[in-house]
Amino acid sequence: MATFAENRKARHDYETLESFEGGLVLTGREVKAVREGGAKLDGAYLKVFQGKLQLIGARIAPYSKGGKPESYDPLRSRPVLVHKKELRELAEKTQQKGLTLVPFSLYSLGRRIKLGFGLCRGRKTYDKREALKQRALDRDTKRGGE
């Protein structure tokens, strides 16, 4: 399972309540570009729009070995495939104040490219500091224990 892109800052900025997995709908050139490492998830989010889950704000650069297509938009919204039951559940939960869907990683599962995302609540600045302190404490105790 190779990871092609990660949104590391999202784990710091958001508190994850639930994690999900969905298939990403891409064109052939986009698949090649993602496998080449041309995807960025920084600042991206997911939204239920007209009964479909859409990945918005993710950048997939054009495939380097192919000619640049004239009408290619690297920031276009891309559909994410999930089960109907999950989609209904996500639509209900994102209606609550303060909850959003944030992508965490793009990875391969067999020949398919999957998107790992989560239902998240934004962290306050003091929560972020607490998390960093706790991580440092855990790291120190682990080093001291060995």
N, C-alpha and C positions, 0 to 999 in steps of 0.2 A: 504494500500500500504506500505509494509515493505521494508526498505532499507537494503540491505545486505552488500554493500561495497560502499565507497565513495572515490573519489580522491580530497581531500580538497585542496591540494597544487596546483592543476591545475587551480582553480579559481583565485589563486594569481599570478601564473606564466604566465597565458594567458589571453588575452582579447577575450571574446566570441562574435563572429559576428552573428552566427545563432545556434540554438539548434535543435537537432534531437532525435528520438527514434527508436530503432531497436530491433528485437528479437535476442537473443543469442542462438546459436545451441550448446547444451551440451549433454553429455551422462548422463545416469541415476545416476551414482555415483557422477558425477560433480554437478548435480542439488542438490543432498543431501548435498554435501560438501558446496555449496554456501549457502543453507538455514541454515546450521550449523554455517556459519560465516567464512568459510575458503577461501574467495576470497580477493585478493588485486589488486588494479588498479594503484598503484604507478609506474610511469615510462612506462605505457602502452600507445599505440597509435593505430589508425586505418589507414588502407591503402587499396586502391582499387587495387586488384591484380588479374589478369586474369579474369576480369569482375565480381569479387565478392568482397564484403567488408569483410576484415579480422581484427579481434582484435588481436594485437600482443603485447606480453610482459606482459599480465595479468597473475597473478599466482592464480591457483585454487588448493589448497592442496588436497591430497587424502582424501576420506571419512574416518573418524576416526573409525567408527564402522564396516567397512568392511575390509577384508584382503587387504593388499597392493598389487595392481596389478603389475606384473613384468614389463610390458612395458608402464607404465603410465608416461607421461611427463607433469608436472604441468604448464609449460610455453608454451605449444603448441599454435599455432595460431588457433583461433576459428572463424567460419563464423558468420557474423551478417546479419540478414535478413531485408532488406529495399525494398521499391518499386523500380521498374526499373527506373522510372522517377527521383526519388531521387538519385539513384545510378549514373545515368548519370550526374546529377547536381553536385554531390559531386566530381566525377572524374574530371569534368571541373574546379571546384573551387580549388581543391588541386593542380592543375598544376601551379597555380599562386605562385609566389615567396613569401615565408614567411607564407603561410597558411597551417595548418595541422588539422587533426581530432583528438580530445582528448576525451577519455571517462571520464565522471563525476561520474556516479553512476550505480550500479546494484540494481534493485528493482523488486518487484513482481507486476504484474498486473493480477489479478485473479490467475490462476495457472501457468501462464507463467512468465519467468524471462526476463526482459527487460533491455536494456542498454541505458542509457541517455548519449549522446555525443554531442559535438559541433564543429563547424568550428571555429578555433581560430587563432589568431596571437600572437606571443610571445611578452611579455612586456619587456621593457628595465628596468634596475635597478631603474632609477629615476622615472619611471611610477609606479613601485611597491611601492616606498616610498610615492609618492603622494596619491596613493589609501589608504595606511595605515593611512596617516594624515587625509584624508577626512573621513574615517570610524571613527577615533577617534573623530573628530570634530562633526560628526553626532550623535555619542553616547553621547557626552557631552551636546549638545544642547537638546537632547531628555531627558536626566536626569534633566537638568535645567528647562525644560518646565513642568515637572510633579510636 
